[in-house]
Amino acid sequence: MTTQPLVPPFTRDSAVQKVRRAEDGWNTREPETVALAYTPESRWRNRSEWVTGRKEIVAFLTRKWARELDYRLVKELWAHDGDRIAVRFAYEWHDDAGRWYRSFGNENWEFDSSGLMRARHASINDVPIEESERRYHWPLGRRPDDHPGLTALGF
């Protein structure tokens, strides 16, 4: 099945779809696949780290998912305009010692005319949680369509 690219200018519907596709991609935890959604020279700020280009994106995501185990992510559209989308997100993960975290953040995205992301700015805060406080229990991979989003979860 071929999926049509979502390109700017974004409507509310296409922006919501773009956010969900990004969430689905990141939930694969496959750095090489995720990197294909970005331009070859894409520039990121992730927390205090700068990443430029697909090779660095793959290296960054490989390190991230080696450290953030059992990663599950939910993204939600915050705003959109033309070639830009703003999202908020929360993901849950644990470290190699079994300590659980929920990471909350905001991202600002900018896309080229073919729908590839050329800029990503992410601000993220990690909150330690007890395993019993986890809200994301679906099997690793894509979030089920009937799983609540951030607003429904009260995040």
N, C-alpha and C positions, 0 to 999 in steps of 0.2 A: 504494500500500500504506500503510495507516494503522498507525502504531506506537502501542501503548498507552502512556500515561504511566506512569512508574515513580514511585510515591509512597510516602512513609513510612507506617508503619515499614518499614524495609528489612530484608529477609532477606539472607543471604550472596549468593544467586543474583541478587536484584534489585539489590543494591549493585554486584556485578560488572558487570551490564548497564548500570547508571547510569554507572559509570566508563568503560566502553567507548563509550557514546553521547557522553559528554563529550569523550573523546579524538577520536572521529570528527568531532565538531563543530569542535573546534579545528584539526584537520588540514585542514578546508576552507579555512581562512584567510579566511573571510567574516565580518567583524565584525558586520554587521547580523543574520546568521543565528545566530551564536554568542550574541549578546546576548539572543535570545529564550528561552534556557534559564534566564535569571535574572529575578527579580522586578523590576518597574519601579523599585523603590527599593533594589535589591540593594547591599550594601556590601562592598567588597573592600579587602584590604591585599595589594598585590603588591610584594614586596621592601619598599621604604620608601615606596611611593606609595599613597595612599588614593584610591579611586574609588567614586563613589556614583551609582547609577542607570544605566539603559540607555544614555542619551546619552553619558555619560562612559565607559562600557564600550566603546562603538563607537569613540570617539575614542582611547582607550587602545590597543585592539587594532589600529586603523589605523596608529598610530605604531609599535607593536611589530613588525608584519609588514612595514612599510616598511624597518625596520632589520634585522630577523632574516630574512634571505633563505633560500629553499629549506628552510623550517621543516618538520621532521618530528618528531612527538611520540609517545611511548609512556607510558601511565599504567597503574598497577597498584593495586588495592585494598590498603590497609594494614589498615583496621579500619572497623567500622560499628556504630551503635547508634541505634535509633529514627529520628530525623530527621537524623542526622549521619553523614558518611562522611569518612574520612581516606585520602588517596592519596599515593603517591610517583610521581615521574615523571622522565623524562629526555627532552630534545629536542636535536636537532642543527640547526645553522644556520650561515650565514656572513654576514659583513658585506660592505659594498660594496667593500672592498679584497680580498676573497677569503679572509680569515682564518676558519677554521672553529672552532666552539665546540660543546661538549656542556654543556648546562645541566641540573643535577640539582636536584630540589626536592621539597618536601612541601606538600600543601594540606590544609586542614581546611574542610569544606563543611557548611553547614546549610541545610535545605530547608523550604519551607512545605508545607501539606497538599496542594497541587496538584502538588507535585514540582518546583517552580521553586526555584532556589538563591537564598536570601536573604542568605547571607554566604559569603565566600571569603577565606581567609587563606593566602597563599603565601609560602614562604621558598625562595629560589633562589640557587644558586651557579653561576657560569660557569667552565668549564675550557677553556682553549685546546687544540685538538687539531690534528694534521696531517690533511690531507684523507685520507691513507691509513689513518687510524685510525677513520674513519667506520664506523658499524655499521648505519645506516639508509639503504638504497639503493632502496627501493620508489619507484615514480612518485609525484609529488606527489598528495596526497589521502589517502584512507582507507588505513590500514595493512592489508595483506593478512592474512587470518585465519591463514595458515600462517607468518607472520613471528614470530620469537621475541619474547617479552615481556622485561621487565627482569630477572626472576630467571634465565631461561634464558640471557640475555646476560651474566650475572655482574655486573650493576649493582646 
